[in-house]
Amino acid sequence: MSAGRPLTKAERKKMNRAEHERKIKQDLIAQHGNDLGTFYYWLRIANIRGTQAYRDGSTEFIREVALALHNVYSRHSSG
């Protein structure tokens, strides 16, 4: 909360985004269990933020997420 002043538009947007992401996580964990729900949550957040980054013209975030997912896949599929 703010220190006795109304939130700015940017602060409200950040707070609303955090609340929305928290609700997504709670819903997915309730539906799929802790491990799978958390995994689905991170995929969903990567999708949301990746789309926003793409619209802003930044593909760096998408490259980082793709690399991270590839690393997880490689770690768990080699065997």
N, CA and C of each residue as an Amber inpcrd file, in Angstrom:
protein
   237
   0.8490000  -1.1850000   0.0000000   0.0000000   0.0000000   0.0000000
   0.8830000   1.2330000   0.0000000   0.3220000   2.3300000  -0.3840000
   1.0760000   3.5710000  -0.4500000   1.1090000   4.2630000   0.9040000
   1.9740000   5.2360000   1.0070000   2.1580000   5.9620000   2.2710000
   1.2300000   7.1750000   2.3170000  -0.0770000   6.9380000   2.4230000
  -1.0300000   8.0160000   2.5680000  -1.3690000   8.7650000   1.2930000
  -0.9850000   8.2370000   0.1650000  -1.3120000   8.8890000  -1.1070000
  -1.9360000   7.8600000  -2.0370000  -2.7200000   8.3190000  -2.9800000
  -3.2910000   7.3660000  -3.9330000  -2.1940000   6.7480000  -4.8090000
  -2.4400000   5.5280000  -5.2620000  -1.4800000   4.8730000  -6.1380000
  -1.4830000   5.5330000  -7.5100000  -0.3290000   5.5770000  -8.1120000
  -0.2550000   6.0870000  -9.4800000  -0.8070000   5.0160000 -10.4200000
  -1.0440000   5.3820000 -11.6540000  -1.5650000   4.4450000 -12.6410000
  -0.6020000   3.2670000 -12.8090000   0.6880000   3.5330000 -12.8620000
   1.6880000   2.4710000 -13.0170000   1.7110000   1.5500000 -11.8040000
   1.5690000   2.1260000 -10.5990000   1.5540000   1.3150000  -9.3790000
   0.3070000   0.4370000  -9.3110000  -0.8440000   0.9970000  -9.7060000
  -2.0850000   0.2100000  -9.7310000  -1.9650000  -0.9320000 -10.7280000
  -1.3950000  -0.6440000 -11.8930000  -1.2390000  -1.6620000 -12.9290000
  -0.3340000  -2.7910000 -12.4360000   0.7510000  -2.4420000 -11.7710000
   1.6720000  -3.4430000 -11.2310000   0.9910000  -4.2790000 -10.1490000
   0.2380000  -3.6390000  -9.2750000  -0.4660000  -4.3430000  -8.2090000
  -1.5320000  -5.2820000  -8.7870000  -2.2940000  -4.7940000  -9.7600000
  -3.3320000  -5.6210000 -10.3800000  -2.7240000  -6.8200000 -11.1030000
  -1.5840000  -6.6080000 -11.7710000  -0.9120000  -7.7020000 -12.4720000
  -0.4530000  -8.7630000 -11.4750000   0.1130000  -8.3280000 -10.3520000
   0.5740000  -9.2730000  -9.3240000  -0.6020000 -10.0640000  -8.7510000
  -1.7230000  -9.4010000  -8.5000000  -2.9060000 -10.0860000  -7.9840000
  -3.4420000 -11.0930000  -9.0030000  -3.4540000 -10.7070000 -10.2660000
  -3.9300000 -11.5900000 -11.3270000  -3.0400000 -12.8250000 -11.4350000
  -1.7160000 -12.6320000 -11.3980000  -0.7850000 -13.7530000 -11.4720000
  -0.9240000 -14.6640000 -10.2570000  -1.1560000 -14.1030000  -9.0840000
  -1.3530000 -14.8900000  -7.8680000  -2.6150000 -15.7560000  -7.9880000
  -3.6800000 -15.1770000  -8.5570000  -4.9250000 -15.9250000  -8.7420000
  -4.7240000 -17.0500000  -9.7540000  -4.0160000 -16.7830000 -10.8320000
  -3.7270000 -17.8270000 -11.8210000  -3.0030000 -18.9900000 -11.1410000
  -1.9990000 -18.6780000 -10.3370000  -1.2140000 -19.7190000  -9.6620000
  -2.0940000 -20.5280000  -8.7200000  -2.9080000 -19.8640000  -7.9090000
  -3.7800000 -20.5680000  -6.9750000  -4.7510000 -21.4840000  -7.7100000
  -5.3320000 -21.0020000  -8.8070000  -6.2880000 -21.8000000  -9.5740000
  -5.6250000 -23.0300000 -10.1940000  -4.4360000 -22.8500000 -10.7720000
  -3.7570000 -23.9740000 -11.4050000  -3.2920000 -25.0020000 -10.3820000
  -2.8190000 -24.5610000  -9.2180000  -2.4030000 -25.4930000  -8.1740000
  -3.6220000 -26.2520000  -7.6310000  -4.7390000 -25.5670000  -7.4570000
  -5.9540000 -26.2300000  -6.9760000  -6.4360000 -27.2720000  -7.9830000
  -6.2710000 -26.9800000  -9.2540000  -6.7600000 -27.8720000 -10.3020000
  -5.8210000 -29.0500000 -10.5510000  -4.4910000 -28.8240000 -10.5030000
  -3.5340000 -29.8400000 -10.9460000  -2.5840000 -30.3450000  -9.8640000
  -2.6600000 -29.8240000  -8.6630000  -1.7090000 -30.2010000  -7.6210000
  -0.5290000 -29.2480000  -7.6190000   0.3060000 -29.3480000  -6.6050000
   1.3690000 -28.3650000  -6.4060000   2.4190000 -28.3660000  -7.5180000
   3.0110000 -29.5190000  -7.8160000   4.1040000 -29.5510000  -8.7910000
   3.6450000 -29.2040000 -10.2030000   2.6340000 -29.9230000 -10.6850000
   2.1640000 -29.6770000 -12.0460000   1.5030000 -28.3010000 -12.1650000
   0.7830000 -27.8900000 -11.1340000   0.1540000 -26.5670000 -11.1470000
   1.1810000 -25.4500000 -11.2180000   2.2700000 -25.6040000 -10.4690000
   3.3370000 -24.6040000 -10.5020000   4.0030000 -24.5710000 -11.8690000
   4.2230000 -25.7440000 -12.4580000   4.8060000 -25.8100000 -13.8020000
   3.9010000 -25.1050000 -14.8120000   2.6080000 -25.4230000 -14.7730000
   1.6590000 -24.7700000 -15.6870000   1.6210000 -23.2600000 -15.4520000
   1.7270000 -22.8420000 -14.1950000   1.7350000 -21.4240000 -13.8720000
   2.9150000 -20.7330000 -14.5510000   4.1100000 -21.3130000 -14.4440000
   5.2840000 -20.6880000 -15.0590000   5.1690000 -20.6490000 -16.5680000
   4.5870000 -21.6940000 -17.1620000   4.3620000 -21.6550000 -18.6160000
   3.3950000 -20.5260000 -18.9890000   2.3530000 -20.3840000 -18.2020000
   1.3560000 -19.3390000 -18.4610000   1.9610000 -17.9410000 -18.3230000
   2.7500000 -17.7350000 -17.2630000   3.3790000 -16.4310000 -17.0470000
   4.3870000 -16.1350000 -18.1640000   5.1500000 -17.1570000 -18.5680000
   6.0990000 -16.9720000 -19.6740000   5.3550000 -16.5900000 -20.9400000
   4.1990000 -17.1840000 -21.1610000   3.3950000 -16.8620000 -22.3310000
   2.8930000 -15.4210000 -22.2670000   2.3590000 -15.0350000 -21.1190000
   1.8200000 -13.6790000 -20.9540000   2.9290000 -12.6360000 -21.1340000
   4.0160000 -12.8100000 -20.3990000   5.1040000 -11.8280000 -20.4590000
   5.8210000 -11.8600000 -21.7950000   5.9070000 -13.0440000 -22.4070000
   6.5200000 -13.1490000 -23.7330000   5.7130000 -12.3980000 -24.7800000
   4.3990000 -12.5190000 -24.6880000   3.5250000 -11.7880000 -25.6120000
   3.6850000 -10.2880000 -25.4210000   3.7470000  -9.8470000 -24.1670000
   3.9290000  -8.4210000 -23.8970000   5.2770000  -7.9430000 -24.4270000
   6.3230000  -8.7330000 -24.2140000   7.6550000  -8.3550000 -24.6990000
   7.6700000  -8.3000000 -26.2200000   7.0290000  -9.2640000 -26.8550000
   6.9670000  -9.2860000 -28.3230000   6.2540000  -8.0490000 -28.8560000
   5.1570000  -7.6780000 -28.2120000   4.4150000  -6.4790000 -28.6380000
   5.2540000  -5.2180000 -28.4570000   6.1180000  -5.2250000 -27.4400000
   7.0010000  -4.0810000 -27.2100000   8.2150000  -4.1000000 -28.1210000
   8.3530000  -5.1620000 -28.9140000   9.4640000  -5.2490000 -29.8570000
  10.7140000  -5.8960000 -29.2970000  10.6300000  -6.5100000 -28.1160000
  11.7830000  -7.1360000 -27.4920000  11.6450000  -8.6470000 -27.5750000
  12.5510000  -9.2800000 -28.2960000  12.5080000 -10.7390000 -28.3970000
  13.4930000 -11.4000000 -27.4350000  14.2360000 -10.6240000 -26.6800000
  15.2240000 -11.1690000 -25.7480000  14.5670000 -12.0550000 -24.6930000
  13.4490000 -11.6220000 -24.1380000  12.7580000 -12.4100000 -23.1200000
  12.3420000 -13.7590000 -23.6950000  11.8260000 -13.7620000 -24.9190000
  11.3820000 -15.0020000 -25.5470000  12.5610000 -15.9450000 -25.7420000
  13.7070000 -15.4220000 -26.1650000  14.9110000 -16.2530000 -26.3180000
  15.3390000 -16.8480000 -24.9840000  15.3000000 -16.0620000 -23.9250000
  15.6900000 -16.5490000 -22.5970000  14.7580000 -17.6550000 -22.1170000
  13.4590000 -17.4870000 -22.3170000  12.4940000 -18.5020000 -21.8970000
  12.6900000 -19.7780000 -22.7130000  12.8750000 -19.6430000 -24.0300000
  13.0870000 -20.8150000 -24.8790000  14.3360000 -21.5750000 -24.4420000
  15.3970000 -20.8660000 -24.1360000  16.6290000 -21.5050000 -23.6830000
  16.4160000 -22.2100000 -22.3410000  15.7140000 -21.5600000 -21.4230000
  15.4550000 -22.1640000 -20.1130000  14.6110000 -23.4280000 -20.2540000
  13.5730000 -23.3930000 -21.0900000  12.7400000 -24.5760000 -21.3000000
  13.5350000 -25.6950000 -21.9660000  14.3850000 -25.3560000 -22.9120000
  15.2330000 -26.3500000 -23.5600000  16.1780000 -26.9920000 -22.5480000
  16.7320000 -26.1920000 -21.6590000  17.6350000 -26.7210000 -20.6320000
  16.9040000 -27.6880000 -19.6960000  15.6790000 -27.3410000 -19.2990000
  14.8930000 -28.2330000 -18.4370000  14.5780000 -29.5230000 -19.1910000
  14.1810000 -29.3980000 -20.4370000  13.8630000 -30.5800000 -21.2470000
  15.0980000 -31.4740000 -21.3790000  16.2380000 -30.8830000 -21.6870000
  17.4790000 -31.6510000 -21.8530000  17.8820000 -32.3660000 -20.5620000
  17.7150000 -31.6970000 -19.4600000  18.0870000 -32.2530000 -18.1660000
  17.2150000 -33.4570000 -17.8170000  15.9320000 -33.4020000 -18.1690000
  15.0110000 -34.4560000 -17.7600000  14.7700000 -35.5080000 -18.8250000
  15.2020000 -35.2780000 -20.0540000  14.9460000 -36.2560000 -21.1030000
  16.1620000 -37.1090000 -21.4080000  17.3480000 -36.6560000 -21.0240000
  18.5310000 -37.4690000 -21.2750000  18.6080000 -38.5560000 -20.2120000
  18.9510000 -39.7250000 -20.6780000  18.9180000 -40.6480000 -19.6270000
  19.5070000 -41.9330000 -19.7200000
